[in-house]
Amino acid sequence: MSEKAGKVTMEKLVSLCQRRGFVFPSSDIYGGLSGCWDYGPAGIELKRNVKEAWWRSIVQERDDVVGIDSSILMNPRVWEASGHVAGFSDPLVECKNCHLRWRADQLTENKCPACGGELTEPRQFNLMFKTFIGPVEEAAATVYLRPETAQGIFVNFMNIVNTSRKRLPFGVAQIGKSFRNEITTGNFIFRSREFEQMEMEFFVKPGTDGQWLDYWVQERFNWYVKLGIKKENLRRREHGQEELAHYARGCFDIEYLFPMGWSELEGIANRCDFDLKQHMTHSGKSLEYYDDETKEHYLPYIIEPSAGVDRSVLAILCDAYDEETVNDELRVVFHFHPDLAPVKVAVLPLSRKENLAALAKDVYGALRPCFATQYDDTQAIGRRYRRQDELGTPYCVTIDFASLEDNMATIRERDSMNQIRVPIPALKDTLLAKLAGEDLFILPEGGKIWKQEK
Ligand code: ATP
């Protein structure tokens, strides 16, 4: 019946994402803006689900991490202390012929990749976007769009210690927009100029930092696996000594096998006490922690898992994408984990006839408070199934003329394409159980849920 077709490529993904409302180029009608993307109705749900899954695992399900939402614009001295004003730059070379600029560290040959022209010597280029506070565009009013969310956590360290009653070890988590004037954007939403990060700073007693680094590398790796990303497409890569920032004592990347090759999804670094020390020196405020047990004052060390929302979304899209030939027709489907799927259930009346529509609307009304549900009564049923497959909807509920007689509906599963008949009053519980990963089927007579015999 079905056989595997082609592999995922970035071209296929970009075009499907646009066709199904996942991601559009920013300011599309004006020709777009390089390095910026908009998330459409399906994309925003997927992205929200990714962020919620992260928040649930990092904050909600733990008692040693709290959240924060700091502002994007910060006192410019923050970026002097953090080293971003002086050091957040990539050496660039420019082609003397076509004037395109390239990151020196990404070139394999000493000539322009676009035209083969001669290149200039590398020059520094700051990656932070500048803007001005107030009406006068002068140096004193310069502020920056944050290039990472982490600094908002470091500068609030004392506020949190003083108000949350957290004792070491504990973490502070934040999800939010970051901006980088990247020289080379590309690979769809992998590298953009405006993106979202999910960062957590975990403050620990010096001496315990090594074991906490190992712990968080493992935790974060498992998180991607739990969300359904295939293990063989994930790997840990330890940074070599030459790659480490001067203050860091260890760093691992979690990488995903994207269509363009293995690339960073998330970095987990042991930042020692660098950040708190810098802010203490620059602000003149003590950021030392008082340890009630040992009666000592000291600066905690920090373990930082720093992930990109957009890169996670891209990895999830790549990993869930599948093509197969079913009865000589191409079926494209996203096998999203149910927690991530933008739409969980689609209600599809077989026809628009009044009595059928009324029953289908009732079913829709009963399900939508429980799940992200879509109602679709356009086109032939086969076309509607294909559309839901391309959105990655795990279950379709079909209401047909027999439903009017026997008060039953058909649940069609996205992955197996199997169909089962279920009493309408049992739909909600059956779908809830199935979405939670339980292998269930329904005995039509009593409408009772039974575990499937293995
Ligand atoms: P890269 O080497 O790919 O530029 P980085 O090492 O500079 O990344 P970090 O500063 O460690 O990245 O940022 C943490 C995470 O934020 C990255 O792992 C990535 O998921 C995300 N991220 C960083 N820059 C971008 C970007 N320009 N677009 C999308 N996501 C990004």
Residues whose N, C-alpha, C, O or C-beta is under 5 A from the ligand:
A	BS01	ATP	R180 E182 I189 F190 R191 S192 F195 Q197 E264 L265 E266 G267 S306 A307 G308 D310 R311
